[in-house]
Amino acid sequence: MQDIFGAGGETSATTIDWAMAEMMKNPKVMKKAEAEVREVFNMKVRVDENCINEIKYLKLVVKETLRLLPPIPLLLPRECGQTCEIHGYLIPAKSKVIVNAWAIGRDPNYWTEPERIYPERFIDSTIDYKQSNFEYIPFGVGRRICPGSTFASRIIELALAKLLYHFDWKFPNGMISEE
């Protein structure tokens, strides 16, 4: 049980860090997310879960962060149940296979400008980690998908909303994002 909470806490914190870093490097994304959060939670004393479903753009930022910087880049090993061939590679039965979620999230065969943070790529997109979209697997997939994925997403969104609502984020002493 302790492993479950430990794994969930560290990976969520990592995603929050990466999301903030990416928004700091991309001021337009930061301003848009910040404006949305401040509009949704306008005049409220505290940011809570009651309005969290209204922060559409911030959800896109989280999704894009998880695509570009998955907190667990190499998913848990799986054992191949039977001999199979994948893209010309013969995988013998009983082989251990490790999926590289980091590489999949940056694959130009699936993503336009894969190295660029662009939350808008998910607008009107059906790609979601809960479905069979194997180009987007930050929480794993299938029977071994992270059991806390929904909880983690909610915690990440709520933490980021609080950070954006209560603080003005900028680089110190005139430093710019390219530095």
N, C-alpha and C positions, 0 to 999 in steps of 0.2 A: 504494500500500500504506500509506503514511504517513497518507493521508486516512482510510482505514478505521479505523486504530487511534486516530487523533485524534478522529474523530467518536464512536467507541464509548466512549472514555474520558471525554470531556466530558459526553455525554448520560447516562452511568451515574452520574457524580459529581453531576450536577444532580438526578437522580432520588433518589439517596441523601440529598442535602440537603433536598429537598422532603418526602420520607418522614419524616425526623427532625423537620422543622419541623411537619408535620401531627400527628405523634404528640405533640410537645411541647404543641401547642394543644389536644389531645384526650387528657387524662390517662388516661381509661379504656382507650383504644386502646393507649396507651403501656404501661400496666400489664399488659394482657393479652398483648401481644407480648413484653414483657420476661419475664413469668412463663413463657411457653411456651419461649422460648429458654433460659432458665436451667434449666428442667426437662429439656429435651432434651439439653443439653450439661452436665448436672449432674456436677460433680467432674472434669471434663476440664480439662487444662492449657490446651488451645487449641481454638478453634472451627475445625472443618475441614469439608470437603465430605461426609464420611462420613455424617453425620446430617442433612444439609440438607433432605432430602425429608420429614423428620418435622416441620418447622416450618410447619404448615398455616396458622396464623393470620397469621404474618409474610408468607407468600406472598399472602394476601388483602390485607394492607396494601400490598404492592408493587403489586398489581393495581389497587387503588383509587387509589393515588397516580398511577399511569400514566393512569388514566381522567380524574382531576380535573386533573392537571398534566403533560400529556405533554411530554417534553423537547424535542420538535420540534413545536410547535403547528400549524404550517402544513407539510403534507407536501410532498414534492418535486413540482414541476409535472408534469402529464401533458398529452399532446396528444390531443385528441379525434379518433379515427380516422375518424368519419363524423358527419354531422349527426344530432343526436338532441334529444329533448325530455325535460327532467327537471323534474317538478312545474310544468309550464306555461312553463318557460324554454327557449327554443330555443338550442341550443349548436351553432354552425356547425362543420363539419369543420375541422381544423387549429387550432382554438382551444386556447389553453393553459388548463388547469383546475387550480386549486389547492384541495386538500381541507383544511378547517379541523378538525383532530382535536380541538383544544381545545373548539370549539363543539359538536361531536358528543358529546363526553364530558360536556357540561353540558346536553344537550337534554332538556327535561322530557317530551318525547314518548317517550323511551327510558328515562329514569332517574327514579326517585322521589327527591325531594329532591336534585337533582343537585349543588347547591353544598355539600352536607354530606359530610364524610368518613365513610364507613360501610362498612368492609371486609366486614362480614357480608352485604352485598348479593350477594356472589359465592359464598356457601355454596350448594351444590347447584345452582349455575348452570352452564350449558353454554357461557356466553360466554367466549371465549378469543381472543387475538390470532392464533392459528394457524389459525382457521377462518374461515368467511365471515360473521362477525358484524360487520357494518359499523357498528354502534353503538359498537364498541370497537376502535379501530385505532391504538394508540400507536406501533406499529412499522410502520405502513403496512399494505398488504394486497396479496394476489395476487403476481404475478411480481416486483413491486418491493418486497416486504416486506424489512425490514432483515435482511441476511444474518447479523447477529450477535445477533439477538433472544434466542435461547436462551442464548447465552453471557452477554449483558448481564443477563438475568433472574437467572442463577446468581450473577454477580458482585455484583449489587445485594443479593440475599438474603444472601449470605455476609458482605458488608460490614456490613449492618444487624445481622445476628446477632452479629457481633463487637462492634459498638458497644453493643448492648443487653446482652450477656453481661458485658462487662468494666467497664462504667461505669454509675453511677447518674445518671440524667438528671433535672434539675430546674432551674427558673428561679432566678436569683440573688436574694439579699436579699429573699425573700418575694414577689417579683413573681409575678403570676398570669397564666394563659394568655390572658386577655382583653386584657391590656395589650399 
